[in-house]
Amino acid sequence: MHDTFFLLVCVIVLAVIFDFINGFHDTANAIATSVSTRVLSPKAAIFMATLLNLLGALTGTAVAKTVGVGLVDVSSITQITVASALIAAIIWDLITWYLGLPTSSSHAILSSIIGAAIATSGTDVIIQKGVYKVLAGLVFSPLIGFLLGYLLMLCLICFFRNTSSSMVNNLFSRLQIMSAAYMAFSHGNNDAQKTMGIITMALVSYYHLPAFDVPIWVIVLCAIAMSLGTAAGGWRIIKTLGGRLVPLRPIHGFAAETAAATVIEIASRIGLPLSTTHTISSSIMGVGVSKRVSAVRWTVGGNIIIAWILTIPACVFLAWAICKVTLQLMK
């Protein structure tokens, strides 16, 4: 009764909704710095981010495979498991978007999958090696982003130390358009693949497929959903990342975006799902620290970090509760 075609359709619809919300929730990842430095107008920035998110989402499936078969035993879950995880992640994303907190959609959905899977089949369903791999990416990517942003900014300061500020601003006003495009492309590449993995997980569970291969229609569907979400914008989070965390000029925005996008792109190519939100936020902090420690508004940064830490247990519990209640109602 549980694994009906209707439930499969519901899962796909929920996945598209999550991908759309992920798009507008994480729009700030790609465009907050370029908007705050006035390199791009908000409309131009969103248009560019929409296009590059779409292109990025079409370029690979390595992350999708990690999400789909690396976290839980697909043979031990149902459509209700996947649906419960998606509902929990959607709820968390909407709450944090309303509060203007740049939390991680990646943390939300990956944690929700684990919570719903435990509710369905117990802790034995968890693939520990895969969980450790994902946790390593989620933990170390912000640290690497921070360090790379810091070092890149130091190199730029050293290289342009004898150049007039007006010339530096003019140069990086142009270069930051490229770095923002790079950031949008890498965001689409990593984040859209997570939803591809979830939909394919549901298809494998329903049809009992022997192999995990992401269908072309799933890739295109997720790419379009995320790009449409990006077009909707996420102004509350853009305000937090773009101006409240660290005062930015074009050179700072270029360094933060380039550092973060490089980390994300490498992770995507090796199949490592990570938080694009965490990575760009940490890169911005690293760039700020390169000026001076006090350049970072640590109160804002602290609130972001607290939200990061809360996401995993909150989504595990929320997905577990939703799945348990749903299973009881459908008995």
VEXPASE-991876 format. One record per residue (C-alpha): x, y negated, z; residue number from 0; residue in three letters. Coordinates in Angstrom, 3 decimals. Each point is the difference from the previous one (the first is absolute). Layout:
X, Y, Z, n, res
X, Y, Z, NUM, ALA
...
***
This chain:
X, Y, Z, n, res
0.000, 0.000, 0.000, 0, MET
2.818, -2.322, 0.883, 1, HIS
2.037, 0.344, -3.205, 2, ASP
-2.675, -1.042, -2.457, 3, THR
0.531, -1.978, -3.173, 4, PHE
-1.923, -2.866, 1.594, 5, PHE
2.562, -0.215, 2.791, 6, LEU
2.806, 0.006, -2.539, 7, LEU
-1.604, -2.943, -1.792, 8, VAL
-0.377, -1.798, 3.350, 9, CYS
3.691, 0.531, 0.698, 10, VAL
0.971, -1.446, -3.380, 11, ILE
-2.261, -3.028, 0.536, 12, VAL
1.452, -0.572, 3.483, 13, LEU
3.519, 0.338, -1.386, 14, ALA
-0.718, -2.664, -2.621, 15, VAL
-1.448, -2.291, 2.688, 16, ILE
3.105, 0.545, 2.148, 17, PHE
2.263, -0.711, -2.986, 18, ASP
-1.921, -3.211, -0.722, 19, PHE
0.244, -1.112, 3.638, 20, ILE
3.679, 0.943, 0.031, 21, ASN
0.429, -2.277, -3.010, 22, GLY
-1.462, -3.108, 1.609, 23, PHE
1.355, 0.878, 3.457, 24, HIS
3.537, 0.265, -1.373, 25, ASP
-0.146, -2.742, -2.641, 26, THR
2.038, -2.105, 2.424, 27, ALA
2.901, 2.430, -0.337, 28, ASN
0.657, -1.141, -3.528, 29, ALA
-1.049, -3.647, -0.086, 30, ILE
0.069, -1.550, 3.490, 31, ALA
3.547, -1.332, -0.297, 32, THR
-0.411, -1.334, -3.550, 33, SER
-3.234, -1.771, 0.991, 34, VAL
1.445, -1.451, 3.214, 35, SER
3.064, -1.350, -1.830, 36, THR
-2.323, -1.464, -2.671, 37, ARG
1.836, 1.838, -2.755, 38, VAL
-3.359, 1.340, -1.200, 39, LEU
-3.538, -1.225, 0.455, 40, SER
-2.271, 2.457, 1.845, 41, PRO
-1.921, 0.838, -3.183, 42, LYS
3.141, 0.538, -2.068, 43, ALA
1.563, 2.096, 2.764, 44, ALA
-3.043, 2.254, 0.310, 45, ILE
-0.254, 0.422, -3.773, 46, PHE
3.649, 1.024, -0.209, 47, MET
-0.287, 2.308, 3.018, 48, ALA
-3.102, 1.647, -1.480, 49, THR
1.729, 0.749, -3.298, 50, LEU
3.238, 1.253, 1.593, 51, LEU
-1.856, 2.098, 2.587, 52, ASN
-1.821, 1.680, -2.874, 53, LEU
3.218, 0.703, -1.905, 54, LEU
1.791, 1.232, 3.107, 55, GLY
-2.802, 2.400, 0.854, 56, ALA
0.376, 1.696, -3.390, 57, LEU
3.693, 0.841, 0.306, 58, THR
0.230, 3.113, 2.169, 59, GLY
-1.560, 2.633, 2.269, 60, THR
2.833, 1.023, 2.367, 61, ALA
-1.575, -1.774, 2.984, 62, VAL
-3.418, 1.468, -0.873, 63, ALA
1.400, 3.511, 0.250, 64, LYS
1.587, -0.727, 3.380, 65, THR
-3.319, -1.293, 1.356, 66, VAL
-2.087, 2.748, -1.586, 67, GLY
1.969, 3.090, 0.993, 68, VAL
2.623, -1.182, 2.462, 69, GLY
-2.040, -0.937, 3.074, 70, LEU
-2.665, 2.652, 0.535, 71, VAL
-0.861, 3.474, -1.299, 72, ASP
-2.472, -0.738, -2.786, 73, VAL
-1.553, 3.473, 0.260, 74, SER
-1.069, -0.758, 3.591, 75, SER
-1.881, -3.246, -0.608, 76, ILE
-3.366, -0.903, -1.512, 77, THR
-1.516, -2.941, -1.829, 78, GLN
-1.281, -1.202, 3.380, 79, ILE
3.605, -0.152, 1.212, 80, THR
1.062, -2.221, -2.881, 81, VAL
-3.138, -2.158, 0.191, 82, ALA
0.457, -0.546, 3.750, 83, SER
3.611, -1.077, -0.526, 84, ALA
-1.017, -2.486, -2.673, 85, LEU
-2.823, -1.463, 2.104, 86, ILE
2.346, -0.472, 2.966, 87, ALA
2.651, -1.694, -2.149, 88, ALA
-2.587, -2.270, -1.625, 89, ILE
-1.367, -1.069, 3.404, 90, ILE
3.496, -0.746, 1.311, 91, TRP
0.972, -1.962, -3.111, 92, ASP
-3.138, -2.140, 0.204, 93, LEU
0.515, -0.720, 3.704, 94, ILE
3.630, -1.053, -0.446, 95, THR
-0.815, -1.987, -3.151, 96, TRP
-2.664, -1.915, 1.927, 97, TYR
2.521, -0.729, 2.766, 98, LEU
2.621, -1.042, -2.572, 99, GLY
2.484, 2.645, 1.114, 100, LEU
2.316, 1.420, -2.711, 101, PRO
-0.234, 3.570, 1.246, 102, THR
0.836, 2.983, -2.134, 103, SER
-2.623, 1.653, -2.198, 104, SER
2.555, 2.792, -0.384, 105, SER
0.187, 0.574, 3.754, 106, HIS
-3.780, -0.098, 0.124, 107, ALA
-0.719, 2.602, -2.677, 108, ILE
2.855, 2.377, 0.862, 109, LEU
-0.896, -0.058, 3.705, 110, SER
-3.667, 0.467, -0.838, 111, SER
0.747, 3.083, -2.103, 112, ILE
1.820, 1.558, 2.961, 113, ILE
-2.778, -0.873, 2.464, 114, GLY
-2.775, 1.359, -2.228, 115, ALA
1.981, 3.161, -0.796, 116, ALA
0.520, 0.708, 3.713, 117, ILE
-3.742, -0.445, 0.589, 118, ALA
-0.707, 2.485, -2.787, 119, THR
2.510, 2.795, 0.596, 120, SER
2.129, -0.849, 3.039, 121, GLY
3.647, -1.003, 0.243, 122, THR
1.255, 3.043, -1.937, 123, ASP
-1.190, -1.636, -3.218, 124, VAL
2.696, -2.688, 0.291, 125, ILE
3.151, 0.466, -2.086, 126, ILE
2.622, -1.259, 2.441, 127, GLN
2.803, -0.385, -2.547, 128, LYS
-2.195, -2.226, -2.149, 129, GLY
-1.147, -2.064, 2.964, 130, VAL
3.613, -0.580, 1.075, 131, TYR
0.875, -1.069, -3.549, 132, LYS
-2.859, -2.476, -0.133, 133, VAL
0.750, -1.336, 3.494, 134, LEU
3.644, -0.481, -0.965, 135, ALA
-1.072, -2.109, -2.965, 136, GLY
-2.457, -2.028, 2.057, 137, LEU
2.537, -0.627, 2.777, 138, VAL
3.183, -0.618, -1.967, 139, PHE
-1.377, -1.991, -2.936, 140, SER
-0.676, -3.114, 2.148, 141, PRO
3.486, 0.237, 1.500, 142, LEU
1.606, 0.329, -3.429, 143, ILE
-2.190, -2.802, -1.336, 144, GLY
1.041, -2.258, 2.887, 145, PHE
3.698, 0.767, -0.489, 146, LEU
-0.097, -0.334, -3.789, 147, LEU
-1.909, -3.286, 0.192, 148, GLY
2.515, -1.327, 2.533, 149, TYR
3.064, 1.060, -2.030, 150, LEU
-1.394, -1.204, -3.339, 151, LEU
-0.822, -3.379, 1.500, 152, MET
3.506, -0.304, 1.464, 153, LEU
1.483, 0.776, -3.422, 154, CYS
-2.173, -2.639, -1.659, 155, LEU
0.898, -2.585, 2.628, 156, ILE
3.696, 0.744, -0.495, 157, CYS
-0.223, -0.094, -3.793, 158, PHE
-2.018, -3.226, -0.198, 159, PHE
1.533, -1.809, 2.984, 160, ARG
1.508, -2.729, -2.214, 161, ASN
-3.057, -0.396, -2.238, 162, THR
-2.457, -2.838, 0.477, 163, SER
-3.289, 0.915, 1.650, 164, SER
-2.015, -1.350, -2.942, 165, SER
1.861, 2.250, -2.451, 166, MET
-0.459, 3.003, 2.303, 167, VAL
-3.719, -0.689, 0.312, 168, ASN
-0.416, -0.385, -3.764, 169, ASN
1.890, 3.228, -0.697, 170, LEU
-1.797, 2.128, 2.558, 171, PHE
-3.385, -1.445, -0.852, 172, SER
0.460, 1.864, -3.273, 173, ARG
1.713, 3.073, 1.427, 174, LEU
-2.681, 0.438, 2.655, 175, GLN
-2.610, 0.561, -2.697, 176, ILE
2.058, 3.017, -1.077, 177, MET
0.435, 1.246, 3.577, 178, SER
-3.737, -0.355, 0.674, 179, ALA
-0.726, 2.022, -3.155, 180, ALA
2.514, 2.632, 1.150, 181, TYR
-1.699, 0.146, 3.400, 182, MET
-3.471, 0.368, -1.551, 183, ALA
1.198, 2.773, -2.308, 184, PHE
1.622, 1.962, 2.839, 185, SER
-3.093, -0.444, 2.179, 186, HIS
-2.252, 1.462, -2.672, 187, GLY
2.434, 2.855, -0.543, 188, ASN
0.104, 1.123, 3.640, 189, ASN
-3.409, -0.922, 1.403, 190, ASP
-2.282, 1.120, -2.845, 191, ALA
1.689, 3.393, 0.016, 192, GLN
-1.215, 0.670, 3.534, 193, LYS
-3.609, -0.133, -1.178, 194, THR
0.891, 2.127, -3.040, 195, MET
1.327, 2.606, 2.409, 196, GLY
-3.159, -0.060, 2.114, 197, ILE
-2.362, 0.412, -2.971, 198, ILE
2.145, 2.816, -1.382, 199, THR
0.021, 1.613, 3.444, 200, MET
-3.813, -0.002, -0.091, 201, ALA
-0.003, 1.483, -3.513, 202, LEU
2.447, 2.743, 0.975, 203, VAL
-2.103, 0.834, 3.081, 204, SER
-3.273, 0.094, -1.971, 205, TYR
1.157, 1.909, -3.074, 206, TYR
2.612, 2.105, 1.861, 207, HIS
2.629, -1.022, -2.539, 208, LEU
3.323, 1.874, 0.109, 209, PRO
2.141, -3.084, -0.711, 210, ALA
-0.042, -3.630, 1.085, 211, PHE
-0.021, -2.029, -3.200, 212, ASP
-1.433, -3.508, -0.031, 213, VAL
-2.465, -0.322, -2.933, 214, PRO
0.416, -2.930, -2.380, 215, ILE
-3.511, -1.274, 0.789, 216, TRP
0.883, -0.164, 3.708, 217, VAL
3.138, -2.039, -0.745, 218, ILE
-1.942, -2.460, -2.170, 219, VAL
-2.917, -0.222, 2.470, 220, LEU
2.263, -0.794, 2.959, 221, CYS
2.054, -2.483, -2.001, 222, ALA
-3.118, -1.912, -1.056, 223, ILE
-1.547, 0.066, 3.500, 224, ALA
3.140, -1.401, 1.613, 225, MET
0.446, -2.683, -2.660, 226, SER
-3.637, -1.116, 0.440, 227, LEU
0.523, -0.149, 3.757, 228, GLY
3.111, -2.079, -0.545, 229, THR
-2.030, -2.382, -2.149, 230, ALA
-2.389, -0.491, 2.931, 231, ALA
2.864, -1.382, 2.097, 232, GLY
0.691, 0.156, 3.704, 233, GLY
0.354, -3.571, 1.171, 234, TRP
0.007, 0.606, 3.740, 235, ARG
3.053, 2.242, -0.227, 236, ILE
1.660, -2.219, -2.617, 237, ILE
-0.124, -2.834, 2.530, 238, LYS
1.660, 2.138, 2.684, 239, THR
2.793, 1.340, -2.194, 240, LEU
0.499, -3.079, -2.113, 241, GLY
0.377, -2.727, 2.583, 242, GLY
-0.596, 0.992, 3.596, 243, ARG
2.768, 2.591, 0.264, 244, LEU
2.964, -1.922, -1.467, 245, VAL
0.104, -3.400, -1.783, 246, PRO
1.116, 0.860, -3.534, 247, LEU
1.616, -1.672, -2.997, 248, ARG
0.351, 1.628, -3.443, 249, PRO
3.443, 1.445, 0.741, 250, ILE
-1.357, 1.662, 3.162, 251, HIS
-3.022, 1.368, -1.838, 252, GLY
2.229, 1.414, -2.737, 253, PHE
2.242, 1.759, 2.523, 254, ALA
-2.896, 1.472, 2.000, 255, ALA
-1.917, 1.230, -3.046, 256, GLU
3.050, 1.436, -1.736, 257, THR
1.142, 1.849, 3.121, 258, ALA
-3.440, 1.413, 0.783, 259, ALA
-0.800, 0.994, -3.586, 260, ALA
3.322, 1.813, -0.357, 261, THR
-0.651, 2.073, 3.122, 262, VAL
-3.548, 0.826, -1.145, 263, ILE
1.024, 0.889, -3.542, 264, GLU
2.754, 2.392, 1.118, 265, ILE
-2.397, 1.663, 2.457, 266, ALA
-2.639, 0.420, -2.723, 267, SER
2.441, 1.730, -2.324, 268, ARG
0.926, 2.587, 2.642, 269, ILE
-3.605, 0.578, 1.058, 270, GLY
0.160, -1.783, 3.331, 271, LEU
-3.220, -1.800, 1.040, 272, PRO
0.766, -3.075, 2.034, 273, LEU
-1.679, -3.167, 1.156, 274, SER
0.391, -2.816, -2.492, 275, THR
-1.417, -2.356, 2.647, 276, THR
2.620, 0.975, 2.554, 277, HIS
2.799, -0.197, -2.526, 278, THR
-0.757, -3.511, -1.289, 279, ILE
-0.783, -1.305, 3.500, 280, SER
3.327, 1.319, 1.285, 281, SER
1.863, -1.414, -3.003, 282, SER
-1.521, -3.422, 0.683, 283, ILE
1.165, 0.270, 3.625, 284, MET
3.492, 1.020, -1.155, 285, GLY
0.171, -2.996, -2.306, 286, VAL
-1.164, -2.254, 2.832, 287, GLY
2.625, 1.330, 2.397, 288, VAL
2.714, -0.765, -2.569, 289, SER
-0.746, -3.700, 0.593, 290, LYS
-0.280, 0.313, 3.752, 291, ARG
-1.816, 2.295, 2.409, 292, VAL
-2.402, -2.748, 1.004, 293, SER
-1.089, -0.427, -3.641, 294, ALA
-2.263, 3.016, 0.434, 295, VAL
-3.215, -0.621, 1.880, 296, ARG
0.436, 3.014, 2.240, 297, TRP
-3.433, -0.343, 1.594, 298, THR
-1.605, 0.560, -3.398, 299, VAL
2.521, 2.734, -0.768, 300, GLY
-0.758, 1.634, 3.350, 301, GLY
-3.722, 0.056, -0.738, 302, ASN
0.705, 1.648, -3.356, 303, ILE
2.232, 2.632, 1.631, 304, ILE
-2.632, 0.765, 2.650, 305, ILE
-2.565, 0.509, -2.762, 306, ALA
2.427, 2.328, -1.783, 307, TRP
0.481, 2.096, 3.142, 308, ILE
-3.736, 0.207, 0.682, 309, LEU
-0.887, 1.090, -3.525, 310, THR
1.235, 3.596, 0.250, 311, ILE
-1.739, 1.102, 3.234, 312, PRO
-3.106, -2.073, -0.769, 313, ALA
-0.481, 1.555, -3.431, 314, CYS
0.819, 3.531, 1.175, 315, VAL
-2.662, -0.286, 2.704, 316, PHE
-2.542, -1.793, -2.215, 317, LEU
0.283, 2.580, -2.784, 318, ALA
-0.097, 2.871, 2.505, 319, TRP
-3.181, -1.409, 1.590, 320, ALA
-1.731, -0.667, -3.334, 321, ILE
0.842, 3.495, -1.239, 322, CYS
-1.143, 1.712, 3.211, 323, LYS
-3.318, -1.885, 0.047, 324, VAL
-0.604, 0.689, -3.700, 325, THR
0.733, 3.716, 0.384, 326, LEU
-2.406, 0.213, 2.928, 327, GLN
-2.745, -1.796, -1.924, 328, LEU
0.387, 2.310, -3.010, 329, MET
-0.247, 3.264, 1.974, 330, LYS
***
